Amino acid sequence: MARIEDIDDAVAAVAFRRLVAHLRHRDDAQNIDLMGLAGFCRNCLSDWVEEASGGALDKDAAREAIYGMPYGAWKAAHQAEATPEQLERMRESVAKNA
């Protein structure tokens, strides 16, 4: 069975960039819904990029890299108010991450 650690870093980078491009294109996919379904969202990806950068990127720079624009601008243009149901699904899903 193939392990993720066996995938070449260059191949992984291409796949990661494709994922980010897909999420930029699908701005209709709300972060709260991604959190409710999979327990991660664009903010999680940006946090992981910030951590992996070893201090080369701060939170704002990492978010801009993921969102393709400043986070505040993306949020104002694309993020809807979360419903109580979405928030509950997110809480249940995130609990599975532990």
Biopython code that builds the backbone (N, CA, C, O; Angstrom):
import numpy as np
from Bio.PDB.StructureBuilder import StructureBuilder

atoms = [
    (1, "MET", "N", (0.834, -1.166, 0.000)),
    (1, "MET", "CA", (0.000, 0.000, 0.000)),
    (1, "MET", "C", (0.888, 1.242, 0.000)),
    (1, "MET", "O", (1.882, 1.301, 0.724)),
    (2, "ALA", "N", (0.530, 2.219, -0.805)),
    (2, "ALA", "CA", (1.292, 3.465, -0.859)),
    (2, "ALA", "C", (1.044, 4.286, 0.400)),
    (2, "ALA", "O", (-0.067, 4.334, 0.929)),
    (3, "ARG", "N", (2.096, 4.922, 0.856)),
    (3, "ARG", "CA", (1.987, 5.805, 2.017)),
    (3, "ARG", "C", (2.146, 7.237, 1.540)),
    (3, "ARG", "O", (2.878, 7.503, 0.587)),
    (4, "ILE", "N", (1.461, 8.160, 2.202)),
    (4, "ILE", "CA", (1.558, 9.567, 1.829)),
    (4, "ILE", "C", (3.012, 10.049, 1.911)),
    (4, "ILE", "O", (3.427, 10.911, 1.136)),
    (5, "GLU", "N", (3.783, 9.488, 2.856)),
    (5, "GLU", "CA", (5.185, 9.880, 3.005)),
    (5, "GLU", "C", (6.027, 9.473, 1.798)),
    (5, "GLU", "O", (7.112, 10.016, 1.591)),
    (6, "ASP", "N", (5.542, 8.532, 1.007)),
    (6, "ASP", "CA", (6.291, 8.068, -0.160)),
    (6, "ASP", "C", (6.043, 8.911, -1.413)),
    (6, "ASP", "O", (6.726, 8.741, -2.422)),
    (7, "ILE", "N", (5.080, 9.807, -1.349)),
    (7, "ILE", "CA", (4.813, 10.677, -2.499)),
    (7, "ILE", "C", (5.882, 11.761, -2.539)),
    (7, "ILE", "O", (6.164, 12.405, -1.528)),
    (8, "ASP", "N", (6.462, 11.954, -3.695)),
    (8, "ASP", "CA", (7.492, 12.971, -3.896)),
    (8, "ASP", "C", (6.947, 14.346, -3.514)),
    (8, "ASP", "O", (5.792, 14.660, -3.801)),
    (9, "ASP", "N", (7.773, 15.160, -2.871)),
    (9, "ASP", "CA", (7.335, 16.489, -2.444)),
    (9, "ASP", "C", (6.864, 17.356, -3.608)),
    (9, "ASP", "O", (5.930, 18.142, -3.449)),
    (10, "ALA", "N", (7.491, 17.226, -4.769)),
    (10, "ALA", "CA", (7.076, 18.009, -5.930)),
    (10, "ALA", "C", (5.671, 17.604, -6.379)),
    (10, "ALA", "O", (4.866, 18.459, -6.750)),
    (11, "VAL", "N", (5.381, 16.320, -6.345)),
    (11, "VAL", "CA", (4.045, 15.828, -6.705)),
    (11, "VAL", "C", (3.030, 16.318, -5.673)),
    (11, "VAL", "O", (1.945, 16.775, -6.032)),
    (12, "ALA", "N", (3.379, 16.222, -4.409)),
    (12, "ALA", "CA", (2.483, 16.685, -3.343)),
    (12, "ALA", "C", (2.219, 18.180, -3.473)),
    (12, "ALA", "O", (1.094, 18.630, -3.256)),
    (13, "ALA", "N", (3.235, 18.948, -3.821)),
    (13, "ALA", "CA", (3.060, 20.392, -3.979)),
    (13, "ALA", "C", (2.095, 20.709, -5.117)),
    (13, "ALA", "O", (1.259, 21.603, -4.986)),
    (14, "VAL", "N", (2.200, 19.993, -6.221)),
    (14, "VAL", "CA", (1.281, 20.205, -7.344)),
    (14, "VAL", "C", (-0.155, 19.885, -6.921)),
    (14, "VAL", "O", (-1.081, 20.635, -7.229)),
    (15, "ALA", "N", (-0.330, 18.781, -6.221)),
    (15, "ALA", "CA", (-1.667, 18.392, -5.759)),
    (15, "ALA", "C", (-2.217, 19.424, -4.770)),
    (15, "ALA", "O", (-3.397, 19.772, -4.832)),
    (16, "PHE", "N", (-1.376, 19.912, -3.864)),
    (16, "PHE", "CA", (-1.800, 20.915, -2.901)),
    (16, "PHE", "C", (-2.223, 22.193, -3.612)),
    (16, "PHE", "O", (-3.261, 22.772, -3.291)),
    (17, "ARG", "N", (-1.429, 22.630, -4.569)),
    (17, "ARG", "CA", (-1.784, 23.854, -5.309)),
    (17, "ARG", "C", (-3.086, 23.675, -6.081)),
    (17, "ARG", "O", (-3.870, 24.616, -6.209)),
    (18, "ARG", "N", (-3.315, 22.481, -6.589)),
    (18, "ARG", "CA", (-4.579, 22.208, -7.281)),
    (18, "ARG", "C", (-5.751, 22.270, -6.301)),
    (18, "ARG", "O", (-6.807, 22.806, -6.636)),
    (19, "LEU", "N", (-5.576, 21.729, -5.101)),
    (19, "LEU", "CA", (-6.608, 21.814, -4.081)),
    (19, "LEU", "C", (-6.915, 23.275, -3.754)),
    (19, "LEU", "O", (-8.083, 23.659, -3.681)),
    (20, "VAL", "N", (-5.889, 24.085, -3.559)),
    (20, "VAL", "CA", (-6.090, 25.494, -3.241)),
    (20, "VAL", "C", (-6.797, 26.204, -4.404)),
    (20, "VAL", "O", (-7.713, 26.993, -4.171)),
    (21, "ALA", "N", (-6.394, 25.939, -5.633)),
    (21, "ALA", "CA", (-7.056, 26.541, -6.796)),
    (21, "ALA", "C", (-8.521, 26.134, -6.854)),
    (21, "ALA", "O", (-9.386, 26.949, -7.173)),
    (22, "HIS", "N", (-8.796, 24.878, -6.546)),
    (22, "HIS", "CA", (-10.172, 24.390, -6.539)),
    (22, "HIS", "C", (-10.993, 25.129, -5.479)),
    (22, "HIS", "O", (-12.117, 25.551, -5.749)),
    (23, "LEU", "N", (-10.443, 25.284, -4.293)),
    (23, "LEU", "CA", (-11.164, 25.993, -3.235)),
    (23, "LEU", "C", (-11.360, 27.469, -3.571)),
    (23, "LEU", "O", (-12.381, 28.053, -3.207)),
    (24, "ARG", "N", (-10.407, 28.072, -4.252)),
    (24, "ARG", "CA", (-10.592, 29.457, -4.693)),
    (24, "ARG", "C", (-11.723, 29.550, -5.707)),
    (24, "ARG", "O", (-12.540, 30.470, -5.658)),
    (25, "HIS", "N", (-11.764, 28.593, -6.622)),
    (25, "HIS", "CA", (-12.815, 28.570, -7.640)),
    (25, "HIS", "C", (-14.190, 28.331, -7.006)),
    (25, "HIS", "O", (-15.180, 28.949, -7.398)),
    (26, "ARG", "N", (-14.237, 27.436, -6.032)),
    (26, "ARG", "CA", (-15.504, 27.082, -5.381)),
    (26, "ARG", "C", (-15.737, 27.953, -4.153)),
    (26, "ARG", "O", (-15.857, 27.457, -3.033)),
    (27, "ASP", "N", (-15.801, 29.265, -4.388)),
    (27, "ASP", "CA", (-16.037, 30.171, -3.268)),
    (27, "ASP", "C", (-17.447, 30.024, -2.697)),
    (27, "ASP", "O", (-17.763, 30.598, -1.655)),
    (28, "ASP", "N", (-18.294, 29.252, -3.386)),
    (28, "ASP", "CA", (-19.624, 28.953, -2.848)),
    (28, "ASP", "C", (-19.561, 27.908, -1.735)),
    (28, "ASP", "O", (-20.503, 27.786, -0.952)),
    (29, "ALA", "N", (-18.479, 27.164, -1.655)),
    (29, "ALA", "CA", (-18.308, 26.170, -0.589)),
    (29, "ALA", "C", (-17.887, 26.919, 0.675)),
    (29, "ALA", "O", (-16.744, 27.357, 0.802)),
    (30, "GLN", "N", (-18.820, 27.056, 1.592)),
    (30, "GLN", "CA", (-18.580, 27.813, 2.813)),
    (30, "GLN", "C", (-17.618, 27.065, 3.740)),
    (30, "GLN", "O", (-17.664, 25.839, 3.842)),
    (31, "ASN", "N", (-16.755, 27.817, 4.406)),
    (31, "ASN", "CA", (-15.835, 27.218, 5.375)),
    (31, "ASN", "C", (-16.592, 26.438, 6.446)),
    (31, "ASN", "O", (-16.160, 25.357, 6.846)),
    (32, "ILE", "N", (-17.709, 26.973, 6.908)),
    (32, "ILE", "CA", (-18.470, 26.301, 7.961)),
    (32, "ILE", "C", (-18.961, 24.939, 7.482)),
    (32, "ILE", "O", (-19.013, 23.990, 8.265)),
    (33, "ASP", "N", (-19.320, 24.832, 6.208)),
    (33, "ASP", "CA", (-19.765, 23.542, 5.671)),
    (33, "ASP", "C", (-18.595, 22.574, 5.516)),
    (33, "ASP", "O", (-18.737, 21.379, 5.776)),
    (34, "LEU", "N", (-17.446, 23.083, 5.095)),
    (34, "LEU", "CA", (-16.248, 22.242, 5.023)),
    (34, "LEU", "C", (-15.892, 21.719, 6.415)),
    (34, "LEU", "O", (-15.550, 20.548, 6.578)),
    (35, "MET", "N", (-15.976, 22.587, 7.405)),
    (35, "MET", "CA", (-15.694, 22.173, 8.785)),
    (35, "MET", "C", (-16.704, 21.125, 9.247)),
    (35, "MET", "O", (-16.336, 20.150, 9.903)),
    (36, "GLY", "N", (-17.977, 21.327, 8.904)),
    (36, "GLY", "CA", (-19.014, 20.397, 9.328)),
    (36, "GLY", "C", (-18.879, 19.034, 8.682)),
    (36, "GLY", "O", (-19.236, 18.020, 9.280)),
    (37, "LEU", "N", (-18.370, 19.006, 7.476)),
    (37, "LEU", "CA", (-18.232, 17.743, 6.754)),
    (37, "LEU", "C", (-16.903, 17.056, 7.039)),
    (37, "LEU", "O", (-16.859, 15.857, 7.312)),
    (38, "ALA", "N", (-15.820, 17.826, 6.974)),
    (38, "ALA", "CA", (-14.491, 17.210, 7.007)),
    (38, "ALA", "C", (-13.625, 17.642, 8.187)),
    (38, "ALA", "O", (-12.539, 17.098, 8.386)),
    (39, "GLY", "N", (-14.090, 18.606, 8.966)),
    (39, "GLY", "CA", (-13.315, 19.026, 10.121)),
    (39, "GLY", "C", (-12.119, 19.900, 9.795)),
    (39, "GLY", "O", (-11.224, 20.065, 10.624)),
    (40, "PHE", "N", (-12.096, 20.463, 8.593)),
    (40, "PHE", "CA", (-11.062, 21.433, 8.233)),
    (40, "PHE", "C", (-11.631, 22.365, 7.175)),
    (40, "PHE", "O", (-12.628, 22.054, 6.524)),
    (41, "CYS", "N", (-10.979, 23.517, 7.014)),
    (41, "CYS", "CA", (-11.432, 24.492, 6.022)),
    (41, "CYS", "C", (-10.231, 25.264, 5.495)),
    (41, "CYS", "O", (-9.084, 24.901, 5.753)),
    (42, "ARG", "N", (-10.504, 26.316, 4.764)),
    (42, "ARG", "CA", (-9.438, 27.143, 4.205)),
    (42, "ARG", "C", (-8.558, 27.737, 5.305)),
    (42, "ARG", "O", (-7.341, 27.833, 5.147)),
    (43, "ASN", "N", (-9.176, 28.133, 6.421)),
    (43, "ASN", "CA", (-8.384, 28.684, 7.520)),
    (43, "ASN", "C", (-7.434, 27.643, 8.081)),
    (43, "ASN", "O", (-6.297, 27.963, 8.426)),
    (44, "CYS", "N", (-7.888, 26.394, 8.177)),
    (44, "CYS", "CA", (-7.010, 25.322, 8.641)),
    (44, "CYS", "C", (-5.828, 25.172, 7.690)),
    (44, "CYS", "O", (-4.683, 25.066, 8.128)),
    (45, "LEU", "N", (-6.107, 25.163, 6.395)),
    (45, "LEU", "CA", (-5.015, 25.050, 5.417)),
    (45, "LEU", "C", (-4.025, 26.186, 5.592)),
    (45, "LEU", "O", (-2.814, 25.969, 5.553)),
    (46, "SER", "N", (-4.533, 27.397, 5.784)),
    (46, "SER", "CA", (-3.616, 28.526, 5.949)),
    (46, "SER", "C", (-2.825, 28.407, 7.247)),
    (46, "SER", "O", (-1.652, 28.779, 7.290)),
    (47, "ASP", "N", (-3.452, 27.892, 8.308)),
    (47, "ASP", "CA", (-2.708, 27.668, 9.555)),
    (47, "ASP", "C", (-1.597, 26.652, 9.339)),
    (47, "ASP", "O", (-0.487, 26.826, 9.842)),
    (48, "TRP", "N", (-1.893, 25.586, 8.590)),
    (48, "TRP", "CA", (-0.884, 24.563, 8.318)),
    (48, "TRP", "C", (0.259, 25.120, 7.481)),
    (48, "TRP", "O", (1.419, 24.766, 7.694)),
    (49, "VAL", "N", (-0.071, 26.004, 6.515)),
    (49, "VAL", "CA", (0.968, 26.641, 5.701)),
    (49, "VAL", "C", (1.831, 27.537, 6.580)),
    (49, "VAL", "O", (3.057, 27.528, 6.470)),
    (50, "GLU", "N", (1.190, 28.310, 7.452)),
    (50, "GLU", "CA", (1.940, 29.177, 8.365)),
    (50, "GLU", "C", (2.892, 28.346, 9.222)),
    (50, "GLU", "O", (4.068, 28.689, 9.345)),
    (51, "GLU", "N", (2.402, 27.265, 9.811)),
    (51, "GLU", "CA", (3.235, 26.400, 10.644)),
    (51, "GLU", "C", (4.382, 25.793, 9.850)),
    (51, "GLU", "O", (5.522, 25.762, 10.315)),
    (52, "ALA", "N", (4.074, 25.309, 8.647)),
    (52, "ALA", "CA", (5.092, 24.660, 7.820)),
    (52, "ALA", "C", (6.151, 25.642, 7.333)),
    (52, "ALA", "O", (7.264, 25.237, 6.996)),
    (53, "SER", "N", (5.815, 26.927, 7.295)),
    (53, "SER", "CA", (6.767, 27.923, 6.789)),
    (53, "SER", "C", (7.890, 28.211, 7.773)),
    (53, "SER", "O", (8.870, 28.867, 7.420)),
    (54, "GLY", "N", (7.761, 27.731, 8.993)),
    (54, "GLY", "CA", (8.822, 27.961, 9.974)),
    (54, "GLY", "C", (9.041, 29.424, 10.296)),
    (54, "GLY", "O", (10.161, 29.830, 10.605)),
    (55, "GLY", "N", (7.997, 30.214, 10.228)),
    (55, "GLY", "CA", (8.094, 31.634, 10.541)),
    (55, "GLY", "C", (8.264, 32.531, 9.329)),
    (55, "GLY", "O", (8.261, 33.755, 9.462)),
    (56, "ALA", "N", (8.413, 31.946, 8.154)),
    (56, "ALA", "CA", (8.573, 32.759, 6.943)),
    (56, "ALA", "C", (7.273, 33.478, 6.576)),
    (56, "ALA", "O", (7.302, 34.549, 5.971)),
    (57, "LEU", "N", (6.138, 32.886, 6.944)),
    (57, "LEU", "CA", (4.835, 33.497, 6.675)),
    (57, "LEU", "C", (4.100, 33.702, 7.987)),
    (57, "LEU", "O", (4.090, 32.824, 8.849)),
    (58, "ASP", "N", (3.484, 34.872, 8.132)),
    (58, "ASP", "CA", (2.611, 35.057, 9.287)),
    (58, "ASP", "C", (1.192, 34.652, 8.887)),
    (58, "ASP", "O", (0.943, 34.275, 7.741)),
    (59, "LYS", "N", (0.272, 34.733, 9.837)),
    (59, "LYS", "CA", (-1.092, 34.267, 9.612)),
    (59, "LYS", "C", (-1.739, 34.982, 8.415)),
    (59, "LYS", "O", (-2.363, 34.337, 7.572)),
    (60, "ASP", "N", (-1.590, 36.307, 8.343)),
    (60, "ASP", "CA", (-2.206, 37.059, 7.244)),
    (60, "ASP", "C", (-1.636, 36.662, 5.886)),
    (60, "ASP", "O", (-2.382, 36.511, 4.918)),
    (61, "ALA", "N", (-0.327, 36.496, 5.812)),
    (61, "ALA", "CA", (0.308, 36.101, 4.546)),
    (61, "ALA", "C", (-0.126, 34.699, 4.139)),
    (61, "ALA", "O", (-0.385, 34.446, 2.963)),
    (62, "ALA", "N", (-0.206, 33.793, 5.098)),
    (62, "ALA", "CA", (-0.633, 32.426, 4.789)),
    (62, "ALA", "C", (-2.085, 32.409, 4.319)),
    (62, "ALA", "O", (-2.419, 31.700, 3.369)),
    (63, "ARG", "N", (-2.943, 33.177, 4.972)),
    (63, "ARG", "CA", (-4.346, 33.230, 4.537)),
    (63, "ARG", "C", (-4.465, 33.825, 3.145)),
    (63, "ARG", "O", (-5.246, 33.339, 2.328)),
    (64, "GLU", "N", (-3.699, 34.873, 2.866)),
    (64, "GLU", "CA", (-3.750, 35.462, 1.531)),
    (64, "GLU", "C", (-3.266, 34.459, 0.483)),
    (64, "GLU", "O", (-3.788, 34.430, -0.632)),
    (65, "ALA", "N", (-2.284, 33.647, 0.827)),
    (65, "ALA", "CA", (-1.805, 32.623, -0.105)),
    (65, "ALA", "C", (-2.901, 31.608, -0.409)),
    (65, "ALA", "O", (-3.021, 31.155, -1.547)),
    (66, "ILE", "N", (-3.699, 31.247, 0.586)),
    (66, "ILE", "CA", (-4.765, 30.272, 0.380)),
    (66, "ILE", "C", (-5.976, 30.907, -0.292)),
    (66, "ILE", "O", (-6.526, 30.343, -1.238)),
    (67, "TYR", "N", (-6.386, 32.056, 0.180)),
    (67, "TYR", "CA", (-7.593, 32.699, -0.348)),
    (67, "TYR", "C", (-7.369, 33.433, -1.668)),
    (67, "TYR", "O", (-8.320, 33.666, -2.414)),
    (68, "GLY", "N", (-6.132, 33.795, -1.960)),
    (68, "GLY", "CA", (-5.858, 34.550, -3.182)),
    (68, "GLY", "C", (-6.152, 36.026, -3.043)),
    (68, "GLY", "O", (-6.128, 36.765, -4.027)),
    (69, "MET", "N", (-6.428, 36.455, -1.830)),
    (69, "MET", "CA", (-6.715, 37.855, -1.510)),
    (69, "MET", "C", (-6.682, 37.969, 0.006)),
    (69, "MET", "O", (-6.680, 36.952, 0.700)),
    (70, "PRO", "N", (-6.655, 39.187, 0.530)),
    (70, "PRO", "CA", (-6.719, 39.305, 1.987)),
    (70, "PRO", "C", (-7.981, 38.624, 2.525)),
    (70, "PRO", "O", (-9.050, 38.695, 1.918)),
    (71, "TYR", "N", (-7.833, 37.966, 3.675)),
    (71, "TYR", "CA", (-8.936, 37.206, 4.247)),
    (71, "TYR", "C", (-10.175, 38.065, 4.454)),
    (71, "TYR", "O", (-11.286, 37.625, 4.160)),
    (72, "GLY", "N", (-10.003, 39.267, 4.949)),
    (72, "GLY", "CA", (-11.147, 40.154, 5.184)),
    (72, "GLY", "C", (-11.932, 40.433, 3.916)),
    (72, "GLY", "O", (-13.160, 40.502, 3.948)),
    (73, "ALA", "N", (-11.233, 40.593, 2.799)),
    (73, "ALA", "CA", (-11.910, 40.840, 1.519)),
    (73, "ALA", "C", (-12.684, 39.601, 1.072)),
    (73, "ALA", "O", (-13.815, 39.706, 0.599)),
    (74, "TRP", "N", (-12.067, 38.425, 1.223)),
    (74, "TRP", "CA", (-12.761, 37.190, 0.850)),
    (74, "TRP", "C", (-13.994, 36.990, 1.709)),
    (74, "TRP", "O", (-15.070, 36.654, 1.213)),
    (75, "LYS", "N", (-13.820, 37.201, 3.001)),
    (75, "LYS", "CA", (-14.916, 37.009, 3.951)),
    (75, "LYS", "C", (-16.087, 37.937, 3.613)),
    (75, "LYS", "O", (-17.241, 37.508, 3.618)),
    (76, "ALA", "N", (-15.793, 39.195, 3.324)),
    (76, "ALA", "CA", (-16.841, 40.157, 2.996)),
    (76, "ALA", "C", (-17.560, 39.788, 1.700)),
    (76, "ALA", "O", (-18.764, 40.008, 1.572)),
    (77, "ALA", "N", (-16.830, 39.233, 0.748)),
    (77, "ALA", "CA", (-17.412, 38.921, -0.558)),
    (77, "ALA", "C", (-18.103, 37.565, -0.613)),
    (77, "ALA", "O", (-19.047, 37.393, -1.385)),
    (78, "HIS", "N", (-17.660, 36.603, 0.181)),
    (78, "HIS", "CA", (-18.111, 35.219, -0.024)),
    (78, "HIS", "C", (-18.669, 34.498, 1.203)),
    (78, "HIS", "O", (-19.326, 33.468, 1.052)),
    (79, "GLN", "N", (-18.429, 34.998, 2.391)),
    (79, "GLN", "CA", (-18.820, 34.236, 3.577)),
    (79, "GLN", "C", (-20.179, 34.674, 4.099)),
    (79, "GLN", "O", (-20.393, 35.845, 4.411)),
    (80, "ALA", "N", (-21.096, 33.712, 4.188)),
    (80, "ALA", "CA", (-22.423, 33.967, 4.737)),
    (80, "ALA", "C", (-22.406, 33.727, 6.244)),
    (80, "ALA", "O", (-21.502, 33.078, 6.769)),
    (81, "GLU", "N", (-23.401, 34.248, 6.921)),
    (81, "GLU", "CA", (-23.551, 34.009, 8.358)),
    (81, "GLU", "C", (-23.874, 32.535, 8.592)),
    (81, "GLU", "O", (-24.714, 31.960, 7.900)),
    (82, "ALA", "N", (-23.211, 31.938, 9.556)),
    (82, "ALA", "CA", (-23.437, 30.524, 9.863)),
    (82, "ALA", "C", (-24.755, 30.356, 10.615)),
    (82, "ALA", "O", (-25.116, 31.163, 11.471)),
    (83, "THR", "N", (-25.451, 29.293, 10.269)),
    (83, "THR", "CA", (-26.691, 28.971, 10.969)),
    (83, "THR", "C", (-26.373, 28.161, 12.224)),
    (83, "THR", "O", (-25.287, 27.590, 12.327)),
    (84, "PRO", "N", (-27.289, 28.101, 13.166)),
    (84, "PRO", "CA", (-27.062, 27.252, 14.348)),
    (84, "PRO", "C", (-26.816, 25.793, 13.959)),
    (84, "PRO", "O", (-26.004, 25.120, 14.594)),
    (85, "GLU", "N", (-27.494, 25.299, 12.942)),
    (85, "GLU", "CA", (-27.299, 23.916, 12.487)),
    (85, "GLU", "C", (-25.892, 23.712, 11.945)),
    (85, "GLU", "O", (-25.259, 22.697, 12.236)),
    (86, "GLN", "N", (-25.394, 24.663, 11.163)),
    (86, "GLN", "CA", (-24.033, 24.560, 10.634)),
    (86, "GLN", "C", (-23.014, 24.571, 11.768)),
    (86, "GLN", "O", (-22.049, 23.807, 11.753)),
    (87, "LEU", "N", (-23.229, 25.432, 12.740)),
    (87, "LEU", "CA", (-22.307, 25.508, 13.874)),
    (87, "LEU", "C", (-22.299, 24.200, 14.666)),
    (87, "LEU", "O", (-21.238, 23.758, 15.106)),
    (88, "GLU", "N", (-23.456, 23.580, 14.852)),
    (88, "GLU", "CA", (-23.516, 22.311, 15.566)),
    (88, "GLU", "C", (-22.817, 21.204, 14.784)),
    (88, "GLU", "O", (-22.085, 20.406, 15.369)),
    (89, "ARG", "N", (-23.035, 21.146, 13.458)),
    (89, "ARG", "CA", (-22.332, 20.149, 12.630)),
    (89, "ARG", "C", (-20.827, 20.349, 12.725)),
    (89, "ARG", "O", (-20.069, 19.382, 12.801)),
    (90, "MET", "N", (-20.391, 21.615, 12.719)),
    (90, "MET", "CA", (-18.965, 21.904, 12.828)),
    (90, "MET", "C", (-18.439, 21.416, 14.172)),
    (90, "MET", "O", (-17.394, 20.767, 14.214)),
    (91, "ARG", "N", (-19.127, 21.706, 15.262)),
    (91, "ARG", "CA", (-18.678, 21.269, 16.586)),
    (91, "ARG", "C", (-18.548, 19.744, 16.635)),
    (91, "ARG", "O", (-17.560, 19.219, 17.147)),
    (92, "GLU", "N", (-19.547, 19.040, 16.102)),
    (92, "GLU", "CA", (-19.507, 17.573, 16.092)),
    (92, "GLU", "C", (-18.349, 17.053, 15.233)),
    (92, "GLU", "O", (-17.662, 16.103, 15.610)),
    (93, "SER", "N", (-18.146, 17.679, 14.094)),
    (93, "SER", "CA", (-17.092, 17.230, 13.187)),
    (93, "SER", "C", (-15.709, 17.497, 13.760)),
    (93, "SER", "O", (-14.836, 16.630, 13.707)),
    (94, "VAL", "N", (-15.504, 18.680, 14.302)),
    (94, "VAL", "CA", (-14.196, 19.045, 14.853)),
    (94, "VAL", "C", (-13.851, 18.154, 16.043)),
    (94, "VAL", "O", (-12.679, 17.857, 16.277)),
    (95, "ALA", "N", (-14.855, 17.731, 16.787)),
    (95, "ALA", "CA", (-14.612, 16.840, 17.918)),
    (95, "ALA", "C", (-13.960, 15.531, 17.467)),
    (95, "ALA", "O", (-13.242, 14.896, 18.239)),
    (96, "LYS", "N", (-14.208, 15.132, 16.227)),
    (96, "LYS", "CA", (-13.608, 13.898, 15.690)),
    (96, "LYS", "C", (-12.128, 14.075, 15.368)),
    (96, "LYS", "O", (-11.422, 13.089, 15.154)),
    (97, "ASN", "N", (-11.652, 15.310, 15.331)),
    (97, "ASN", "CA", (-10.251, 15.580, 14.994)),
    (97, "ASN", "C", (-9.293, 15.248, 16.128)),
    (97, "ASN", "O", (-8.096, 15.079, 15.898)),
    (98, "ALA", "N", (-9.803, 15.154, 17.335)),
    (98, "ALA", "CA", (-8.933, 14.949, 18.505)),
    (98, "ALA", "C", (-8.287, 13.584, 18.497)),
    (98, "ALA", "O", (-7.528, 13.254, 19.409)),
]
sb = StructureBuilder()
sb.init_structure("model")
sb.init_model(0)
sb.init_chain("A")
sb.init_seg("    ")
for serial, (resi, resn, name, xyz) in enumerate(atoms, 1):
    if name == "N":
        sb.init_residue(resn, " ", resi, " ")
    sb.init_atom(name, np.array(xyz, "f"), 0.0, 1.0, " ", f" {name:<3s}", serial, name[0])
structure = sb.get_structure()
